[in-house]
Amino acid sequence: MKSNQSLNQGRRSTYALLVQSEEKERGLFEMVVYSLLVLSAVIGIWQFAHLRIPSPFANTEQTPATQVVSGS
């Protein structure tokens, strides 16, 4: 039973060491990188949403090829 308790304490201390050793600069760097990633995705979606796509139904000008010829 004592070996099991010492093993659990070893795991807790290893986890505590990992939590304590978290780098603050790395967290800030990751936050900046993820923010830029999200911002670039939003800008890409915005650009795509405002892209002008010519519609075949939007042209209302009468050209010689599209004029209706009467049968008189």
Rosetta blueprint (number, residue, H / E / L):
1 M L
2 K H
3 S H
4 N H
5 Q H
6 S H
7 L H
8 N H
9 Q H
10 G H
11 R H
12 R H
13 S H
14 T H
15 Y H
16 A H
17 L H
18 L H
19 V H
20 Q H
21 S L
22 E L
23 E L
24 K H
25 E H
26 R H
27 G H
28 L H
29 F H
30 E H
31 M H
32 V H
33 V H
34 Y H
35 S H
36 L H
37 L H
38 V H
39 L H
40 S H
41 A H
42 V H
43 I H
44 G H
45 I H
46 W H
47 Q H
48 F H
49 A H
50 H L
51 L L
52 R L
53 I L
54 P L
55 S L
56 P L
57 F L
58 A L
59 N L
60 T L
61 E L
62 Q L
63 T L
64 P L
65 A L
66 T L
67 Q L
68 V L
69 V L
70 S L
71 G L
72 S L
